[in-house]
């Protein structure tokens, strides 16, 4: 599992720590990309890694957890995670659902048991199929295509 975010209460790192210590997930690996060392025994933490290392970390994981409790304007890390081969599981914030409108996998915000249930019900055999659906959803954010539209828009002004 992967967590990306600053050490802010709205990012809900506490849930990630709790999950890493939960008996159901003792056989899982936990990685975090953050801005402070938390010295959690079950979590391999990377503090502000360079992009090359960040890509390597994405390739070590297959599920990205967006645990935010509030105030997420868009969710660019969701797109980044899917682009790097991770399935996204997030809290049910509207902004997260909007990024993956046809393929979101969510748990009830601030509900640890809901998170555990979602993770427990995701089988490894389904990861590829679910990821393909999310990858299809994020194609609307394809940079080259959107840049062409952006240039066209501003060239007509």
ABEGO torsion letter per residue (X at the ends): XBBBEBBBAAAGAAAAAAAAABAAAAABBBBBBBABBAGBAABBBBBGBBAAAAAAAAAABABBBBABABGBAAGAAAAAAAAAGBBBBBBABAAAAAABAAABBBBBBGBAAAAAAAAAABBAAAAAAAAAAAAAAAAAABAAAAAAAAAAAAAAX
